[in-house]
Amino acid sequence: MRVKAKRILSCVCFLCLLLLCFIKTADILEAKVSRVKYTSFFESDTNFDVIFLGSSHIYNGILPQELWNEYGITSYNWGYSNSTPAEGYYLLKEIVKYTDPKLVVIDLYGLVEYENKGNGKYRSDRIEQRHVQFDMFPFSINKLKATLDLFDDYEYKSDFLFDFLLYHTRWDDLSEDDFRIEYSTEKGARLLAGYEFASINFISENEQTEIHSVCSEYIQPTIEFCNENDIELLFVYLPYGSTEDTQRVANSFGDFAASFGDFQYLNLIYSDSVNYNTDLYTDQRHLNYMGAYKITSELGAYIQQEYDLTDYREDDDYSSWWSDYSDYLLYKTDTLKNQDSIYNILIMAYSDEYSVNASVREESFIENNLFLHDYFNEKADAAITCGADSDALSRGETEYQMILQICEKETGEELMTAGVKNSSLDFDVLN
């Protein structure tokens, strides 16, 4: 009997060790994008009063850390590239298992745009992006339903339930980042430093269209779920280089969903906060950091006015948010210092934490550049000294057309001084 018991115990120990090895191997092989983006959500010691859902428009366009700093709103950005309202419905049902949101904000891009891409509920050519949002959640009945519904035409849908099936061949792709993960400081958002001038044909807000799409069928269930769970719901369309077709859908959504239940709707495509001369990223499809900063502030003011949310900035129980914000500010500053374009440097310096000062030989250097003209007219604490002499604009034997200095406002610390050589804005870092 003792021999038999020892054999049984040995088998159990072996199986336990084998299981631990399997779990550890799966952990190492799993792609880390999802962890980088969402770990701070799952490890938070406080509640998130606001959850943002939607495509890359909200992922890049709404900045929870800026909402915290300006309004004391605790929020997390669950948006991601090419996410649809159909996916958002199932994601929300998982998210509420971990936090108790008072408000959910859903950007509607993808409501009709992916209708002809696969089954219309997800982009079949971006399947890896869907894993980023779903992989962090353990198996559940809701995740099973989501997999069977959203990915009904996908041959390898079991990957979403057991992601080791997807990642077990990643051995050749492993890098140092798989073992030393640097988690996002942006509470799920992503800052974009880049700029492209955009010429957009805006139509009248009265122009409408009928909304028919697979994803539109998930709007009513989403509204009903929020109403049943005492969650207030705000749908939005965020600004970007929008087409006339998207504008018509945005103009029509309020009427389309009016009978589905209680919600509010905000069409920000026509927002005066955004300057399309300066605020779009290089692809013209997303807001850069400067545009995101502006629209986040506008949306925050709306949320503060329309919803009964607590400002936690003076609450000691939420002190961890200030610690997280300090990490975020360091990240922003490092991002600013590592830019290779004057445009991008100024974009990252747009927020209230930074002061911007420019010395130029002639005012025309600013006036003849549309971006510089609008930037220095918009940023309240940006200062220009015109008619600076050669001594002020020289460093050694090099004479510059503009000296740009960026400082941290609170401490006065000089973060970057750049000498701009010509109208092409070629520059040298001088500090």
Steps between C-alpha positions, in 0.01 A plus 500: 500500500782738586667434165173559322441824695850622416439431131171686507663793683788501251254508209306787657821696561615434145168614355506813717852584385400431141201731537716774653749468213217522248355811667841668518579415139162632386564815702836560333379429148188716517522829309537781754311786331185425697687494831678825427172674428270350763703385801452830684123453462497158665748599772335830593419555868216740413182497294474638146197727478528532121584236240580591139428252220547519125754494222842662472323837481424480870818303578710788368250780559396487866767521771391379847806646673414847368141452619636421844728802512236746379178359647587230753311239292615139538476331161655230284530484124395158366498619140725331248574496130207396279277402792130504415181568699427126478825422682436783743174340610673181613806680640279715720337189650847378599631836621218548753616184677810693611380855556174686558480775237251780540539603136601320182609705199495323163645642180296387201762476228461148361121511519480474119862526381578126525176374348679358196801362690431140596179453696480871592545441874881508490776561250609156384833644379575632851433190707810551717352831620194321628721284718642812664158581643374150582811313618509659846164353593480141631257250356136583574158438350500856367842450338374178343192678363717785371734259323220302336312814396769752400736254334246257357679496162850465647652154465714520813250654742620261773810722522288754685403247766842336533754750371791259547384347172584832334825586679670161543717559191636841612840363601684682220321826580596515867705802603611680814161675506334165573694471824519864609156645430460878527134560569319797347472816710213640289209308661436316173544791258783562253663836425575578135770753414467580131344757274339531160296787362152382409251647257156364595174561320248563776136458411197643677408335829149469356612252234401150610482144378335173599714280727504133408788278609574186699661705777199729529306200632713511817408857592166417660637207708783727621253770604279245673794344686609840631145597598450168684827545692453869590789607278459827317593484135647759267557429131745724313654553162850642546667736252730365231549547125145381447334418169163640400344155546619477860376852568154401376499196730611718792225750420242219494588292805291689755181447301593139419536396866246734659250224584750249643523630857672770705832636376665823392673566170772749415617558143847654533598477133406867467665603828657844507761372745695323227713684246544286190804708402693357795316224684498196269758223501703415189234259372227768529284227656574574864558791734858563601577574865416868463159425350437227758591739781245753374214257438564324833464836674176575314354158570607523864318831539188343349520198731553721803195707408263218401585219743524479877859382528733557794818705471752281685807725475486591871400151614782319684355164397584593139857617565627220275357693206743784566786253515384352169467849356860579595612191306286614207658846506847347493390289203370808318821689567716212375281474190540873439879483528524211255316663211683570173269773372429851628134438426499190719691673780245782507211252486630320809563833676144625449359411843492733800799331664738663252590856404624573148713801406630587155748766389496578127677747275185598318131456579447365148684181600200413716231661286603321181467157656135403553576256781725743692257787448202308639700333776637821650161666472325213681736401781429750775844498662704494177715811459674637190784751497529653155796694365755312710860595417772273368655448841173363635457271201858376471668201654867494416535548127144395424228761459140387538173646377324400822602386847226292661503437875265265683487493880304316764270769630480394863874464560638725227727215388627539145397188313614584151660786311507466122658718234289508184709559190257576219140503380515120467538498879823300502636533851777426749444408863698759698478367856 
